Amino acid sequence: MQYNGSGTSNREWLIADVRGSIVAITDNTGTVTQINKYNASEVVEWNSHF
């Protein structure tokens, strides 16, 4: 979990794969707000913000 903005009311949840890489971020309601895709070297190829 991380906080977005000032204060502690706007939480974001970090979703990791089996390697521990963050593959998605969701908001307080569980809605996906970002998706990350990694290549074989664990470098981010792209990310999408919703």
Buried (B, 14 or more C-beta within 10 A) or exposed (E): EEEEEEEEEEEBBEBEEEEEEBBBBBBEEEEEBBBBEBEEEEEEEEBEEE
